[in-house]
Amino acid sequence: MLKKVSENINDILNIMEDFEETASEVYRSCGQVWPHDKEFWADMGEAEVKHAQNIKRMKELTSKRPEGFTVNPQFKSAAIKTAILGLRWHIHRLGKNEMSEEKMLYIARDLEQTILENSYKDIVRTTNSEFQSLIGEIVSDTVAHHGQLDKKINSLTSSRS
């Protein structure tokens, strides 16, 4: 039974890691399409890489002591899998220059909101302080990203007024 729980947690963390890596790829693609904002998009992408590294560390923690972790039964991995498919579609569209920067900013903000709504901190429950700290970093960065994207959207829309 403990092995099955451990495998389930690992599967969920793998999906979360894939999500973060794919989000980083989206942001890198944005930097290529809009070189005038390359630094902004690069910073966003680097944070997503850091999140993926946090999740790798979280997998190490769960594999060492699986009994200290439980999966929230309300969590449905299908939502994150669907989000990953959407991100890959956006990467494809970015590669074909089929999207405006403004639209991508809204999509990126929605992406960050999705992470917050999926409540990373509630997907896997534990009292392990290192695990909680790693999740806390992801959530904190995500809140900051959401704010940065809001600011960028506001400056873009106000410059047109």
N, C-alpha and C positions, 0 to 999 in steps of 0.2 A: 504494500500500500504506500509506504514512504517513497519507494522508487517511482511510483506513478505520480505522486504529488510533485516530486522533484523534477520529473520529466515535463509535467504540465507547466510548472513555473519556468523552466528553461525554455520551453516553447514560446511562452508569452514574452519572456525577455528577448528572445531572438526576434520576434515580431516587432517589439519596441525598438530594438537596435536597428533593424531594417528600416523602420520608419524614420529614425533619426538620420541614418546614412542617406536615405532617399531625399529627405528634406535638404540635407547639405548639398546634394547634387542639384536640386532645384535652384538653390541660391547661387551656386557656382555658375550655373547656366545663365542666370539673370545677370551676373557680372560680365559674362561674355557678350550678352545681347545689349546691355546698357553700360558701356565702359565708363561713362561719366559718373556712374555710381558704383563702380567696381569695388571700391573699398567697403562701402556699406554692405553690399551683398557678400563680399568675402568674409567680413566680420560675422555676419549672420550664419554663413556656412561653417565657419570655424567653430562656432558655438555648438552647432549640431554635431560636428565631429566629436567635440568634447562630451556631449551627451551620450553618444554611442560608446565612447570609452568608459563613461560612468556605468553604462549598462553592462559592458563587459566585466567590469569589476563586480557589479551586482551579481552576475552569473557565478563568478568565483565564490562569492560569499554564500550564495544559496546552495552551491554544490558541496561546500564544506559542512554545512549544518542545515540540511533541508528541513529538519523538524522544527526549525525556528521561523518558518515562513508558511503562509497560507495564501491561496488565491481567493480574491473576492469572487464569490459565485455569481455576482451580478455582472461581472466583466465579460464582454463578448469580444473575442479577438477579431471577429469578422469586421467590426467597425474600423479597426486599424488597418486590416488587410485591404479594405475598400479604399481607405485614405491613401494607402501606398499606391494602389492602381491609379488613383486620381493624380498623384504626384508624378508618376511616370508618364501619364498623358500630358501633363503640363510641361515636362521636360521635352517631350516630343514636339509639342506646339512651340515651345521656345526655340528649339533648333530650327524650326521652319519660319521663325519670325511672325507667328500668327497671333501675337498677343501684345497689347500695349503695356507700357510700364505701369500705368495707373491700374489697369485690370490686374496685373501681377501683384501689385502692392496689396490690393484687396484680397486676392487669393492667399497671399502670404500671411496677411493678418488673420484670415479665417483659419489657416493652417495652425497658427500659433494658438488660436482660440480653441481649436479641436483638441490640442494637447491638454489645455487647461480643463476643458470639459470632460475629457477622458479621465481626469483626476489620477494622474500617474501615482500620486501618493497613496491612492486607495486600491490600486490594482493588486499589488502584493502587500500583504500585511505582515508586519514583523515588529519586534522590539529592538532589532539590531540597529544600533546607533549609526554605524558606518553606512549601512544600506539607506537608512532614513536621510542621512546627510547628503548622499549622492542624489537621491530623489529630490531633496530640497534644492540642490543646486540647479537641477533641470527645471523645476517649477519656477524658481526665482529668475533664471535666464529667460524663460518663456514669457513671464510677466513683463520683463524688460523689453523683449523683442516686440511684444504686442504694443507696448507704448511707443517704441521707436517707429514701428510701422504706422501707427496712428499719426505720429508727428509728421512723418514723411508724406502721408496721404493728405493731411491738413495743409502742409506747405505747398503741395502740388495743386490742390484744388483752390487754395486762396490766391495763388499766383495767377490763376485764370480769371479771377473775379475783377 
